[in-house]
Amino acid sequence: MPIGILKMRDKTLETGKKTYIMGILNMTPDSFSDGGMYNTLDKGIERALKMIQDGADMIDIGGESSRPGYTPVSAEEELKRIMPIVKNLCSNTETIVSIDTMKSNVAEECLKIGAHIINDIWGLQRDHDMARVVADYGAGIVIMHNKDVAEYDDVVKEVIKFLEKSIDIALKAGIKNENIMVDPGIGFGKNLEHNLTLMKRLDELKCLGLPILLGTSRKSMIGKVLNLDVGERVEGTAATVSVGIVKGADIVRVHDVKEMHRVAMMTDAIVR
């Protein structure tokens, strides 16, 4: 796989050499998989440090659930949930800190205290000030595809078209190519068939020339195929992570860091 450079403020990663692991930290009471399990500062820090120990290269912190049917929260509430843990990790660890938010004011407050990446589930197309904020701080940006209605003529072509528009927004705002990652948005505005098609044709996203981030961990796609509850989807997640790497994923966003780190290392040994 071609070697590239990914920059996130003062952090730099070489893509292509290995698969990077993004550990998920939900500081929310209502996330689909682990809502309420880590939403105090002590529990959040303990969870983050365990994920780093288990092989996470970066921690993605969210203060608002994005599951289907989620209840939106104010920027003030979102910041109240995540600022203490962001401040702690940025001050006391060397790990790359990512913020899972679609609000530019939340993003800016977290970047002010040292966060490195903004993970925007609407790919800079919902909050029109997000691109400027990311550019101002030289932060990394995860541009994800999303859609309100799960209807497509060709899901892969439409995802690529959406991402091309988002990349254009980013570049015009002053974000550099080396700061951008793309995410097909598995489970967001897509049914089972759409998700499986995107997994099968993930390598088509390479036409964008940017690192691919894949987030399939414990998602309903796995539950529907295997008929398993959210807590029993580790093997299904492993299959999607391995196939995703074979198809070109550079970063995988996961709950089960220790297990998926091992899956990624084994897959890398074969394909890289």
Backbone as CSV, one residue per row, in Angstrom:
resi,resn,N_x,N_y,N_z,CA_x,CA_y,CA_z,C_x,C_y,C_z
1,MET,0.846,-1.194,0.000,0.000,0.000,0.000,0.884,1.248,0.000
2,PRO,0.493,2.304,-0.711,1.344,3.493,-0.802,1.507,4.164,0.561
3,ILE,2.708,4.700,0.809,3.002,5.380,2.063,2.609,6.849,1.927
4,GLY,1.917,7.354,2.938,1.520,8.755,2.935,1.734,9.362,4.317
5,ILE,1.478,10.656,4.420,1.644,11.374,5.683,0.297,11.953,6.100
6,LEU,-0.042,11.756,7.362,-1.256,12.314,7.941,-0.853,13.224,9.088
7,LYS,-1.241,14.497,9.000,-0.863,15.470,10.025,-2.077,15.920,10.824
8,MET,-1.859,16.056,12.141,-2.904,16.484,13.071,-2.255,17.405,14.086
9,ARG,-2.155,18.682,13.752,-1.449,19.664,14.564,0.010,19.233,14.733
10,ASP,0.438,18.913,15.985,1.837,18.546,16.206,2.078,17.044,16.086
11,LYS,1.076,16.298,15.655,1.200,14.845,15.513,1.260,14.467,14.035
12,THR,2.087,13.478,13.720,2.218,12.986,12.346,2.211,11.468,12.351
13,LEU,1.449,10.873,11.432,1.432,9.419,11.258,1.784,9.100,9.808
14,GLU,2.489,7.994,9.615,2.736,7.477,8.269,1.647,6.468,7.936
15,THR,0.869,6.736,6.911,-0.176,5.790,6.514,0.408,4.797,5.507
16,GLY,-0.175,3.615,5.467,0.276,2.584,4.539,1.155,1.537,5.193
17,LYS,1.885,1.918,6.247,2.807,0.986,6.911,2.080,0.039,7.862
18,LYS,1.027,0.549,8.506,0.260,-0.246,9.456,-1.148,0.326,9.540
19,THR,-2.035,-0.443,10.144,-3.393,0.046,10.412,-3.402,0.687,11.788
20,TYR,-3.920,1.899,11.874,-4.014,2.601,13.146,-5.356,2.322,13.813
21,ILE,-5.328,2.263,15.142,-6.522,1.929,15.922,-7.029,3.180,16.623
22,MET,-8.291,3.535,16.367,-8.966,4.633,17.056,-9.930,4.016,18.071
23,GLY,-9.648,4.224,19.340,-10.514,3.694,20.393,-11.673,4.632,20.672
24,ILE,-12.852,4.082,20.861,-14.076,4.865,21.060,-14.311,5.103,22.547
25,LEU,-14.491,6.374,22.925,-14.830,6.726,24.304,-16.082,7.587,24.298
26,ASN,-17.210,6.971,24.652,-18.490,7.665,24.676,-18.772,8.219,26.066
27,MET,-18.721,9.530,26.193,-19.021,10.198,27.464,-20.501,10.594,27.473
28,THR,-21.333,9.615,27.161,-22.767,9.856,26.986,-23.564,8.830,27.783
29,PRO,-24.815,9.173,28.143,-25.670,8.192,28.821,-26.437,7.293,27.850
30,ASP,-26.385,7.591,26.544,-27.328,6.941,25.626,-26.711,6.429,24.326
31,SER,-25.387,6.207,24.273,-24.810,5.645,23.052,-25.262,4.204,22.880
32,PHE,-25.317,3.735,21.618,-25.976,2.464,21.327,-25.301,1.274,21.984
33,SER,-23.973,1.333,22.159,-23.254,0.160,22.647,-22.890,0.243,24.115
34,ASP,-22.352,1.392,24.538,-21.814,1.480,25.901,-22.259,2.753,26.606
35,GLY,-23.441,3.252,26.250,-23.957,4.468,26.868,-24.020,4.352,28.382
36,GLY,-23.416,5.338,29.065,-23.463,5.377,30.520,-22.375,4.600,31.222
37,MET,-21.601,3.795,30.491,-20.585,2.955,31.138,-19.349,3.745,31.571
38,TYR,-19.044,4.824,30.829,-17.789,5.544,31.090,-18.005,7.046,31.231
39,ASN,-19.247,7.468,31.554,-19.541,8.901,31.464,-19.300,9.668,32.762
40,THR,-18.294,9.245,33.541,-17.750,10.084,34.608,-16.266,10.254,34.303
41,LEU,-15.653,11.288,34.877,-14.255,11.573,34.565,-13.345,10.399,34.937
42,ASP,-13.517,9.863,36.125,-12.652,8.757,36.571,-12.801,7.534,35.669
43,LYS,-14.041,7.185,35.360,-14.278,6.014,34.500,-13.772,6.265,33.082
44,GLY,-13.953,7.495,32.614,-13.486,7.846,31.273,-11.976,7.762,31.159
45,ILE,-11.256,8.302,32.162,-9.791,8.248,32.154,-9.321,6.798,32.215
46,GLU,-9.939,6.017,33.108,-9.566,4.600,33.247,-9.755,3.862,31.926
47,ARG,-10.879,4.118,31.274,-11.178,3.467,29.996,-10.171,3.896,28.919
48,ALA,-9.887,5.191,28.845,-8.948,5.696,27.831,-7.565,5.092,28.025
49,LEU,-7.076,5.075,29.255,-5.740,4.539,29.529,-5.667,3.051,29.219
50,LYS,-6.754,2.330,29.482,-6.796,0.895,29.158,-6.733,0.704,27.641
51,MET,-7.450,1.523,26.888,-7.419,1.403,25.423,-6.030,1.725,24.875
52,ILE,-5.374,2.734,25.443,-4.009,3.067,25.008,-3.075,1.896,25.294
53,GLN,-3.208,1.324,26.475,-2.407,0.157,26.858,-2.654,-1.024,25.913
54,ASP,-3.907,-1.157,25.459,-4.288,-2.278,24.590,-3.930,-2.064,23.126
55,GLY,-3.410,-0.868,22.778,-2.940,-0.660,21.417,-3.602,0.467,20.644
56,ALA,-4.432,1.290,21.306,-5.062,2.413,20.596,-4.026,3.476,20.266
57,ASP,-4.023,3.929,19.026,-3.144,5.012,18.589,-3.781,6.373,18.806
58,MET,-5.097,6.386,18.930,-5.834,7.622,19.143,-7.127,7.294,19.880
59,ILE,-7.660,8.272,20.600,-8.910,8.106,21.341,-9.921,9.107,20.787
60,ASP,-11.097,8.605,20.403,-12.166,9.431,19.834,-13.233,9.644,20.907
61,ILE,-13.362,10.889,21.371,-14.229,11.210,22.503,-15.514,11.862,22.006
62,GLY,-16.649,11.303,22.410,-17.947,11.841,21.998,-18.819,12.205,23.184
63,GLY,-19.529,13.337,23.066,-20.423,13.770,24.133,-21.874,13.835,23.706
64,GLU,-22.152,13.377,22.473,-23.536,13.339,21.977,-23.706,12.069,21.154
65,SER,-24.665,11.263,21.532,-24.906,10.033,20.787,-25.347,10.353,19.368
66,SER,-24.904,9.517,18.423,-25.340,9.688,17.021,-26.073,8.443,16.529
67,ARG,-26.521,7.605,17.464,-27.257,6.396,17.075,-28.593,6.787,16.457
68,PRO,-29.222,5.887,15.697,-30.543,6.199,15.132,-31.531,6.583,16.233
69,GLY,-32.241,7.696,16.024,-33.234,8.139,16.999,-32.646,8.828,18.217
70,TYR,-31.378,9.277,18.115,-30.730,9.907,19.270,-31.397,11.226,19.635
71,THR,-31.224,11.640,20.896,-31.733,12.920,21.371,-30.616,13.950,21.294
72,PRO,-30.772,14.998,20.481,-29.722,16.009,20.389,-29.492,16.699,21.734
73,VAL,-28.261,17.145,21.979,-27.956,17.907,23.185,-27.356,19.244,22.784
74,SER,-27.407,20.199,23.694,-26.843,21.518,23.430,-25.318,21.442,23.436
75,ALA,-24.702,22.475,22.845,-23.239,22.549,22.860,-22.732,22.624,24.293
76,GLU,-23.477,23.336,25.157,-23.066,23.482,26.557,-23.034,22.130,27.255
77,GLU,-24.059,21.312,27.025,-24.124,19.987,27.644,-23.028,19.074,27.081
78,GLU,-22.822,19.148,25.777,-21.788,18.331,25.141,-20.409,18.665,25.709
79,LEU,-20.129,19.965,25.854,-18.842,20.388,26.405,-18.688,19.978,27.866
80,LYS,-19.770,20.077,28.613,-19.736,19.683,30.021,-19.346,18.208,30.158
81,ARG,-19.805,17.384,29.234,-19.516,15.953,29.274,-18.077,15.631,28.894
82,ILE,-17.528,16.365,27.921,-16.240,15.925,27.365,-15.031,16.758,27.757
83,MET,-15.207,18.027,28.125,-14.049,18.898,28.376,-13.106,18.360,29.457
84,PRO,-13.604,17.856,30.588,-12.660,17.375,31.613,-11.770,16.241,31.114
85,ILE,-12.327,15.298,30.376,-11.525,14.161,29.888,-10.579,14.603,28.775
86,VAL,-11.027,15.506,27.915,-10.152,16.019,26.846,-8.950,16.729,27.460
87,LYS,-9.224,17.590,28.429,-8.159,18.334,29.109,-7.172,17.373,29.774
88,ASN,-7.698,16.355,30.445,-6.845,15.394,31.152,-5.948,14.628,30.189
89,LEU,-6.531,14.097,29.107,-5.744,13.292,28.164,-4.721,14.142,27.417
90,CYS,-5.109,15.358,27.059,-4.163,16.232,26.346,-3.010,16.665,27.243
91,SER,-3.259,16.799,28.532,-2.227,17.245,29.471,-1.331,16.114,29.952
92,ASN,-1.888,14.909,30.080,-1.185,13.834,30.789,-0.772,12.649,29.928
93,THR,-1.109,12.659,28.646,-0.706,11.559,27.766,-0.167,12.120,26.453
94,GLU,0.487,11.255,25.690,0.993,11.622,24.366,0.041,11.158,23.263
95,THR,-1.098,10.582,23.645,-2.003,10.007,22.651,-2.658,11.081,21.796
96,ILE,-3.064,10.696,20.609,-3.796,11.597,19.708,-5.252,11.629,20.157
97,VAL,-5.772,12.821,20.406,-7.142,12.992,20.898,-8.036,13.509,19.775
98,SER,-9.085,12.743,19.501,-10.065,13.088,18.464,-11.387,13.454,19.141
99,ILE,-12.098,14.414,18.567,-13.381,14.847,19.113,-14.486,14.520,18.118
100,ASP,-15.417,13.691,18.556,-16.545,13.273,17.730,-17.674,14.270,17.934
101,THR,-17.732,15.282,17.065,-18.760,16.322,17.193,-19.129,16.868,15.828
102,MET,-20.359,17.366,15.715,-20.768,18.040,14.486,-20.981,19.537,14.731
103,LYS,-20.551,20.025,15.903,-20.728,21.438,16.255,-19.382,22.151,16.258
104,SER,-19.283,23.226,15.498,-18.004,23.933,15.374,-17.581,24.585,16.686
105,ASN,-18.551,25.054,17.493,-18.166,25.691,18.758,-17.628,24.670,19.752
106,VAL,-18.160,23.441,19.732,-17.618,22.364,20.565,-16.204,22.017,20.083
107,ALA,-16.063,21.894,18.768,-14.754,21.583,18.186,-13.715,22.616,18.598
108,GLU,-14.074,23.901,18.503,-13.110,24.965,18.801,-12.668,24.939,20.257
109,GLU,-13.617,24.753,21.175,-13.259,24.720,22.595,-12.302,23.568,22.898
110,CYS,-12.514,22.430,22.243,-11.628,21.278,22.466,-10.262,21.476,21.809
111,LEU,-10.241,22.112,20.649,-8.964,22.393,19.990,-8.144,23.400,20.799
112,LYS,-8.819,24.323,21.451,-8.122,25.317,22.288,-7.304,24.654,23.386
113,ILE,-7.773,23.501,23.892,-7.064,22.850,25.004,-6.226,21.661,24.538
114,GLY,-6.051,21.536,23.193,-5.053,20.591,22.719,-5.515,19.403,21.905
115,ALA,-6.813,19.264,21.638,-7.278,18.139,20.807,-6.636,18.211,19.421
116,HIS,-6.529,17.060,18.764,-5.781,16.969,17.507,-6.642,16.759,16.261
117,ILE,-7.781,16.086,16.436,-8.628,15.705,15.298,-10.073,16.068,15.605
118,ILE,-10.810,16.494,14.582,-12.264,16.618,14.675,-12.877,15.557,13.765
119,ASN,-13.778,14.776,14.321,-14.459,13.698,13.609,-15.902,14.142,13.391
120,ASP,-16.190,14.628,12.177,-17.489,15.254,11.869,-18.372,14.296,11.080
121,ILE,-19.447,13.809,11.721,-20.315,12.817,11.063,-21.125,13.407,9.909
122,TRP,-21.048,14.712,9.715,-21.709,15.323,8.547,-20.711,15.905,7.557
123,GLY,-19.456,15.534,7.688,-18.465,15.868,6.664,-18.371,17.330,6.283
124,LEU,-18.455,18.234,7.276,-18.338,19.688,7.053,-19.537,20.278,6.321
125,GLN,-20.599,19.494,6.117,-21.730,19.978,5.326,-22.954,20.361,6.167
126,ARG,-22.870,20.229,7.492,-24.013,20.579,8.340,-23.750,21.886,9.080
127,ASP,-22.615,21.984,9.755,-22.199,23.221,10.427,-21.166,23.888,9.517
128,HIS,-21.556,24.998,8.918,-20.722,25.608,7.879,-19.530,26.384,8.427
129,ASP,-19.381,26.452,9.755,-18.203,27.095,10.330,-17.133,26.070,10.715
130,MET,-17.475,24.768,10.601,-16.557,23.715,11.051,-15.236,23.726,10.279
131,ALA,-15.313,23.889,8.973,-14.089,23.848,8.154,-13.125,24.957,8.558
132,ARG,-13.656,26.148,8.801,-12.787,27.269,9.211,-12.092,26.965,10.536
133,VAL,-12.855,26.424,11.490,-12.291,26.116,12.810,-11.142,25.106,12.678
134,VAL,-11.373,24.056,11.911,-10.349,23.023,11.729,-9.120,23.626,11.053
135,ALA,-9.332,24.451,10.038,-8.217,25.090,9.325,-7.423,26.003,10.248
136,ASP,-8.112,26.773,11.083,-7.447,27.718,11.986,-6.446,27.028,12.909
137,TYR,-6.751,25.794,13.307,-5.903,25.085,14.273,-4.970,24.061,13.612
138,GLY,-5.065,23.911,12.292,-4.237,22.909,11.620,-4.539,21.496,12.092
139,ALA,-5.789,21.288,12.477,-6.191,19.996,13.044,-6.449,18.966,11.950
140,GLY,-6.452,17.709,12.341,-6.904,16.659,11.451,-8.426,16.680,11.375
141,ILE,-8.965,16.219,10.257,-10.418,16.174,10.105,-10.834,14.835,9.494
142,VAL,-11.793,14.193,10.153,-12.429,13.009,9.574,-13.715,13.479,8.913
143,ILE,-13.761,13.327,7.583,-14.929,13.715,6.798,-15.757,12.457,6.557
144,MET,-16.931,12.401,7.175,-17.766,11.203,7.042,-18.980,11.459,6.169
145,HIS,-19.389,10.438,5.409,-20.622,10.517,4.639,-21.813,10.273,5.543
146,ASN,-22.870,11.027,5.303,-24.121,10.847,6.040,-25.283,11.258,5.140
147,LYS,-26.458,10.770,5.474,-27.651,11.105,4.687,-28.878,10.892,5.562
148,ASP,-29.874,11.746,5.391,-31.087,11.633,6.213,-31.974,10.470,5.791
149,VAL,-31.979,10.147,4.503,-32.851,9.080,3.985,-31.993,8.035,3.286
150,ALA,-32.213,6.764,3.621,-31.391,5.676,3.063,-31.890,5.232,1.690
151,GLU,-31.709,6.112,0.695,-32.111,5.812,-0.682,-30.973,6.185,-1.627
152,TYR,-30.575,5.235,-2.482,-29.453,5.447,-3.405,-29.706,4.711,-4.720
153,ASP,-29.179,5.281,-5.814,-29.116,4.535,-7.073,-27.872,3.645,-7.048
154,ASP,-26.740,4.230,-6.627,-25.489,3.493,-6.454,-24.816,4.073,-5.217
155,VAL,-24.884,3.338,-4.110,-24.452,3.886,-2.823,-22.981,4.290,-2.837
156,VAL,-22.133,3.524,-3.493,-20.697,3.834,-3.475,-20.419,5.118,-4.253
157,LYS,-21.020,5.237,-5.430,-20.814,6.451,-6.234,-21.332,7.692,-5.506
158,GLU,-22.479,7.560,-4.822,-23.039,8.712,-4.111,-22.206,9.090,-2.894
159,VAL,-21.670,8.085,-2.203,-20.783,8.359,-1.069,-19.537,9.103,-1.551
160,ILE,-18.951,8.650,-2.649,-17.759,9.303,-3.196,-18.072,10.740,-3.611
161,LYS,-19.213,10.953,-4.235,-19.604,12.303,-4.664,-19.755,13.235,-3.462
162,PHE,-20.404,12.754,-2.401,-20.571,13.521,-1.168,-19.202,13.870,-0.580
163,LEU,-18.326,12.884,-0.515,-16.998,13.103,0.068,-16.177,14.075,-0.769
164,GLU,-16.330,14.010,-2.089,-15.632,14.974,-2.964,-16.087,16.403,-2.658
165,LYS,-17.385,16.581,-2.432,-17.901,17.912,-2.077,-17.316,18.371,-0.746
166,SER,-17.262,17.454,0.231,-16.705,17.783,1.546,-15.227,18.149,1.461
167,ILE,-14.488,17.409,0.656,-13.054,17.687,0.474,-12.875,19.077,-0.137
168,ASP,-13.722,19.419,-1.096,-13.670,20.737,-1.728,-13.923,21.837,-0.701
169,ILE,-14.911,21.620,0.184,-15.194,22.583,1.261,-13.960,22.742,2.145
170,ALA,-13.344,21.616,2.480,-12.163,21.638,3.353,-11.017,22.426,2.722
171,LEU,-10.707,22.109,1.480,-9.570,22.749,0.805,-9.803,24.246,0.627
172,LYS,-11.032,24.625,0.292,-11.348,26.052,0.115,-11.235,26.821,1.432
173,ALA,-11.447,26.123,2.557,-11.340,26.769,3.880,-9.897,26.852,4.355
174,GLY,-8.985,26.175,3.641,-7.584,26.221,4.025,-7.069,24.979,4.719
175,ILE,-7.912,23.952,4.823,-7.451,22.672,5.358,-6.583,22.014,4.284
176,LYS,-5.462,21.444,4.697,-4.561,20.813,3.736,-4.925,19.351,3.521
177,ASN,-4.590,18.836,2.343,-4.828,17.424,2.021,-4.280,16.498,3.098
178,GLU,-3.112,16.835,3.629,-2.437,15.962,4.587,-3.136,15.910,5.953
179,ASN,-4.172,16.755,6.125,-4.932,16.768,7.369,-6.264,16.005,7.271
180,ILE,-6.577,15.483,6.078,-7.927,14.951,5.836,-7.957,13.425,5.791
181,MET,-8.973,12.859,6.461,-9.316,11.431,6.366,-10.762,11.335,5.899
182,VAL,-11.096,10.269,5.168,-12.479,10.072,4.722,-13.059,8.810,5.350
183,ASP,-14.367,8.849,5.597,-15.072,7.755,6.254,-16.380,7.524,5.492
184,PRO,-16.635,6.290,5.016,-17.865,6.037,4.249,-19.146,6.098,5.069
185,GLY,-19.032,6.152,6.396,-20.225,6.304,7.233,-21.083,5.045,7.303
186,ILE,-20.464,3.915,7.597,-21.216,2.664,7.743,-22.280,2.856,8.828
187,GLY,-23.531,2.529,8.487,-24.625,2.624,9.452,-25.313,3.974,9.522
188,PHE,-24.804,4.959,8.798,-25.404,6.297,8.819,-26.171,6.538,7.526
189,GLY,-27.505,6.571,7.601,-28.320,6.794,6.414,-28.186,5.678,5.398
190,LYS,-28.019,4.449,5.896,-27.819,3.297,5.005,-28.489,2.061,5.611
191,ASN,-29.048,1.215,4.747,-29.612,-0.047,5.223,-28.551,-1.149,5.126
192,LEU,-28.946,-2.377,5.481,-27.985,-3.478,5.500,-27.326,-3.682,4.141
193,GLU,-28.114,-3.671,3.086,-27.566,-3.892,1.742,-26.555,-2.809,1.372
194,HIS,-26.891,-1.546,1.698,-25.968,-0.436,1.416,-24.641,-0.628,2.159
195,ASN,-24.734,-1.006,3.435,-23.529,-1.182,4.250,-22.654,-2.311,3.722
196,LEU,-23.256,-3.425,3.361,-22.491,-4.561,2.843,-21.858,-4.220,1.488
197,THR,-22.577,-3.474,0.674,-22.036,-3.041,-0.623,-20.832,-2.124,-0.426
198,LEU,-20.945,-1.202,0.522,-19.823,-0.299,0.804,-18.606,-1.066,1.298
199,MET,-18.830,-2.064,2.138,-17.710,-2.885,2.611,-17.055,-3.620,1.440
200,LYS,-17.875,-4.192,0.571,-17.365,-4.963,-0.564,-16.576,-4.097,-1.532
201,ARG,-16.995,-2.842,-1.681,-16.387,-1.946,-2.665,-15.603,-0.795,-2.017
202,LEU,-15.185,-1.002,-0.766,-14.486,0.057,-0.025,-13.266,0.573,-0.771
203,ASP,-12.581,-0.317,-1.499,-11.362,0.084,-2.216,-11.621,1.162,-3.267
204,GLU,-12.888,1.333,-3.691,-13.198,2.379,-4.672,-12.982,3.783,-4.086
205,LEU,-13.015,3.895,-2.752,-12.776,5.191,-2.114,-11.320,5.645,-2.243
206,LYS,-10.445,4.724,-2.662,-9.034,5.087,-2.848,-8.872,6.146,-3.932
207,CYS,-9.874,6.275,-4.813,-9.811,7.286,-5.876,-9.689,8.699,-5.305
208,LEU,-10.072,8.876,-4.023,-10.002,10.195,-3.394,-8.578,10.547,-2.974
209,GLY,-7.710,9.546,-2.905,-6.307,9.777,-2.587,-6.042,10.177,-1.154
210,LEU,-6.942,9.800,-0.235,-6.806,10.178,1.172,-6.928,8.951,2.069
211,PRO,-6.397,9.007,3.304,-6.546,7.879,4.217,-8.020,7.579,4.484
212,ILE,-8.326,6.285,4.565,-9.708,5.848,4.811,-9.847,5.400,6.256
213,LEU,-10.824,5.979,6.953,-11.184,5.546,8.301,-12.462,4.727,8.211
214,LEU,-12.484,3.590,8.882,-13.649,2.697,8.838,-14.187,2.484,10.244
215,GLY,-15.467,2.737,10.419,-16.117,2.530,11.716,-17.273,1.548,11.602
216,THR,-17.013,0.295,11.921,-18.052,-0.749,11.852,-18.352,-1.364,13.213
217,SER,-17.603,-0.993,14.229,-17.598,-1.690,15.504,-18.988,-1.863,16.115
218,ARG,-19.384,-3.135,16.287,-20.629,-3.527,16.978,-21.891,-2.993,16.314
219,LYS,-21.806,-2.530,15.080,-22.959,-1.852,14.466,-24.063,-2.819,14.056
220,SER,-25.230,-2.239,13.752,-26.428,-3.044,13.468,-26.245,-3.946,12.251
221,MET,-25.395,-3.549,11.306,-25.087,-4.412,10.168,-24.663,-5.798,10.653
222,ILE,-23.812,-5.825,11.661,-23.316,-7.086,12.220,-24.427,-7.808,12.965
223,GLY,-25.193,-7.051,13.737,-26.310,-7.636,14.468,-27.339,-8.274,13.559
224,LYS,-27.609,-7.635,12.426,-28.612,-8.158,11.486,-28.123,-9.415,10.785
225,VAL,-26.851,-9.443,10.394,-26.312,-10.625,9.712,-26.227,-11.817,10.666
226,LEU,-25.773,-11.572,11.873,-25.522,-12.662,12.826,-26.673,-12.889,13.807
227,ASN,-27.651,-11.966,13.794,-28.772,-12.027,14.737,-28.264,-12.048,16.179
228,LEU,-27.402,-11.067,16.487,-26.796,-10.989,17.815,-26.978,-9.602,18.416
229,ASP,-27.111,-9.570,19.750,-27.197,-8.306,20.471,-25.858,-7.576,20.406
230,VAL,-25.897,-6.299,20.758,-24.741,-5.428,20.595,-23.506,-5.917,21.362
231,GLY,-23.703,-6.560,22.498,-22.573,-7.026,23.291,-21.919,-8.289,22.777
232,GLU,-22.486,-8.875,21.722,-21.977,-10.149,21.204,-21.441,-10.032,19.775
233,ARG,-20.984,-8.861,19.401,-20.626,-8.629,18.005,-19.125,-8.515,17.766
234,VAL,-18.307,-9.022,18.696,-16.858,-8.852,18.557,-16.304,-9.624,17.359
235,GLU,-16.799,-10.857,17.129,-16.293,-11.639,15.985,-16.741,-11.022,14.668
236,GLY,-17.985,-10.561,14.623,-18.482,-9.887,13.419,-17.712,-8.613,13.135
237,THR,-17.404,-7.867,14.199,-16.573,-6.671,14.044,-15.201,-7.044,13.492
238,ALA,-14.624,-8.133,14.023,-13.304,-8.581,13.567,-13.299,-8.865,12.070
239,ALA,-14.368,-9.485,11.584,-14.465,-9.778,10.147,-14.480,-8.491,9.327
240,THR,-15.252,-7.507,9.786,-15.328,-6.240,9.040,-14.007,-5.484,9.091
241,VAL,-13.308,-5.543,10.226,-12.017,-4.868,10.347,-11.007,-5.494,9.390
242,SER,-10.943,-6.820,9.368,-9.973,-7.508,8.505,-10.265,-7.245,7.031
243,VAL,-11.523,-7.412,6.634,-11.895,-7.142,5.238,-11.642,-5.670,4.897
244,GLY,-11.968,-4.777,5.840,-11.742,-3.352,5.610,-10.283,-3.025,5.342
245,ILE,-9.385,-3.649,6.105,-7.951,-3.419,5.905,-7.516,-3.939,4.537
246,VAL,-7.977,-5.130,4.189,-7.657,-5.698,2.868,-8.123,-4.755,1.757
247,LYS,-9.265,-4.096,1.979,-9.851,-3.205,0.973,-9.315,-1.767,1.051
248,GLY,-8.352,-1.520,1.979,-7.702,-0.212,1.954,-7.881,0.683,3.157
249,ALA,-8.567,0.227,4.216,-8.722,1.076,5.404,-7.371,1.317,6.071
250,ASP,-7.125,2.553,6.465,-5.886,2.930,7.146,-6.076,3.041,8.652
251,ILE,-7.297,3.367,9.068,-7.632,3.545,10.483,-8.952,2.821,10.736
252,VAL,-9.045,2.093,11.847,-10.313,1.463,12.226,-10.737,1.999,13.591
253,ARG,-12.000,2.401,13.661,-12.567,2.990,14.889,-13.348,1.894,15.613
254,VAL,-12.893,1.528,16.825,-13.421,0.323,17.479,-13.637,0.515,18.977
255,HIS,-14.547,-0.321,19.521,-14.740,-0.402,20.969,-13.757,-1.396,21.595
256,ASP,-13.602,-2.547,20.959,-12.811,-3.656,21.514,-11.361,-3.533,21.028
257,VAL,-10.609,-2.667,21.673,-9.287,-2.289,21.172,-8.305,-3.455,21.188
258,LYS,-8.212,-4.167,22.294,-7.223,-5.252,22.385,-7.436,-6.289,21.288
259,GLU,-8.682,-6.706,21.097,-8.987,-7.730,20.104,-8.764,-7.221,18.687
260,MET,-9.212,-5.994,18.398,-9.090,-5.466,17.035,-7.656,-5.060,16.703
261,HIS,-6.883,-4.715,17.711,-5.454,-4.468,17.493,-4.772,-5.742,17.007
262,ARG,-5.134,-6.858,17.608,-4.567,-8.144,17.185,-5.025,-8.515,15.777
263,VAL,-6.312,-8.300,15.504,-6.844,-8.579,14.160,-6.105,-7.730,13.124
264,ALA,-5.899,-6.451,13.436,-5.218,-5.542,12.509,-3.763,-5.960,12.291
265,MET,-3.069,-6.338,13.366,-1.673,-6.767,13.230,-1.555,-8.006,12.340
266,MET,-2.469,-8.953,12.521,-2.428,-10.183,11.712,-2.740,-9.868,10.258
267,THR,-3.746,-9.046,10.052,-4.127,-8.686,8.676,-3.014,-7.899,8.001
268,ASP,-2.406,-6.964,8.758,-1.279,-6.198,8.221,-0.130,-7.085,7.803
269,ALA,0.136,-8.111,8.613,1.240,-9.038,8.295,1.037,-9.702,6.942
270,ILE,-0.227,-9.897,6.585,-0.556,-10.540,5.298,-0.557,-9.540,4.152
271,VAL,-1.217,-8.390,4.330,-1.453,-7.494,3.198,-0.455,-6.343,3.077
272,ARG,0.278,-6.031,4.125,1.218,-4.890,4.049,2.653,-5.389,3.933
